[in-house]
Amino acid sequence: MRRLGLLCLFCAMAAGRVGGQDTPAKVAENGGAVVGGTDLRIGHYSASQAVEGGCVRPVEGAEVPEPPDLRSVDGFLKVDLAFRSHVTAKGEKRYCYVTVNGEIAPTLRAKPGDTVILNFKNEAAGGPPAQTGTAAGAGHHGAKSMSNQRAAGAATGTPEGTCANGAMTPVSTNLHFHGLTVPAVCHQDDVLHTLIQPGDAAFEYRFAIPADEPPGLYWYHPHIHGFTKTQVLGGASAALIVEGIERALPDLAGLPERVLVIRDQNLLNPDAAPSPDVNASLPPVVLDADGDARNTGTGTGKPAEDLSLNFVPVPYPKYPPATITVKPGERQLWRVLNASAITYLSLQLLFDGQVRSVEVVALDGVPMHAQGASGNHFILLTHLGVPPGGRIEFVMKGPPEGSRASLVTRSVNTGAVGENDPTRPIANIIARRDAPEPRSALAKSPIPLPPSSTTWLRDVSPAVVRKLYFTETPLDPHDPNSPTTFFLTVDGQTPKPFDPASDVPNIVARQGDVEDWVIENRTQELHAFHIHQVHFTLLEWFGLAVNEPFLRDTVNVPYWDGKNPVFPRVKLRMDFRDRNSVGLYPYHCHLLEHEDSGMMGLIQVEPRASVK
Ligand SMILES: [Cu+2]
């Protein structure tokens, strides 16, 4: 924990201690390739599969398919997207985003300044009768009044309508565009009032990617309080790319790019014993109040959830790796999203069993800062800590032909009452000279972005310093496995779980300011702090200064050991300078069962002129 100096990318893994839509021709060109007798269905799930099977998934060990791409054309990205669900024969609950062509979890690709128009339809199965046009305000989580959302819609000139339609249920949904600096208002990135029910007419999301949005990897997922974990764990997530990272980092020009979405999902084999050939000594399985396997403290044992890579499952207990085929020695930009509901990642590349470093170029959608790391445009790292919700982009050089290479996640120490995230493989990386190229490549001759006129966040003095802290309270204080309420409290206020029926902000800030926030963890498990709409930079980790040339929107906050008189904490510099940071929006733990159980608060950022 105390080995941190210049850069705290290591912090994010919290001491893992073991060691415009493609044209049909383009799709066909990349839709499959035969390599070594194996039919590599690189590209798309077929429409017929999707219609028949709902949220169809590849099989274990499969070549990792590239998500379908939907690209903006002439400044517009117009998409008809459906949210679907079904239950498999084995009782597995799945959710997914599907295009009209039956493509699942498409990557939305737009340039800064483009307008995104999503006609979004909730086609989830098993929902209650549609309540179009009502504002029931019912349900145990409550709902916001229709008048609230009308005010929000009217304020932006977007269509008035259905932002607070009915009660929050497992099949009501909405979209959050994680990381984007778009306004938190109805029809854009509001998650506090927007409820779309099965049977409702298509809901229009319409927003502009800001002209100065950093180019990189973002994502979209549902944000229904109380049910976000269920939907994300079921597969409702996908990437969103703001194009042009090679304009910010010209060294990347021409590189092939690969979008890798790591999701978690309920264990496919929950009753299986840990595989002895994977885990030499087997710790006992202890379940927490949610039924998840508790951290064993050994780096081994039954995980809380399975992982998948672009939906190729890598299930416990044998973890059959997915397959990624690359050309020997080829440099590729890997754009990795941890879309897990509750699983922390600590990624590593192994070549012939040896750890390889990669060139990290962006975190959480933002390219490395121009003045970072003595003028270099990347940082070499061997451990890639990625919290749930976090993204990391790095250049990977393909292994030599004939060598054995793999992508693994090392164990993450989530604390005494955290979930078990053991060491496990994710994918084998096969180097073949006849490997197909990834479908996308960065521009070969990009026009470099002009230097930013915005002062680097670290160089701005904070207007305010605040402290927030995580706590959790088991119903029975003597039984840590009893149902638990989760809190994220502003120091000085009374701890309360998030109340979705209230619009009263916990924090009022002023647009144009930057603020320093100390986030303290008074619990014995890891949490992942996330705020909507804005980015921050990590200033301190456990009281030690950190100087990383990155911005983030999600960061791990290390767990308390139950004894230390000082609670673990991080210090963040929050950036409220962008005018799109105005509005009412949440900050929360991105471990979604914590968020769903109350670990969330609201910030109101006032327009600068309105604050006296
Ligand atoms: Cu948490």
Boltz pocket constraint, residues with backbone or C-beta under 6 A from the ligand:
constraints:
  - pocket:
      binder: B
      contacts: [[A, 526], [A, 527], [A, 528], [A, 589], [A, 590], [A, 591], [A, 594], [A, 595], [A, 599]]
      max_distance: 6.0
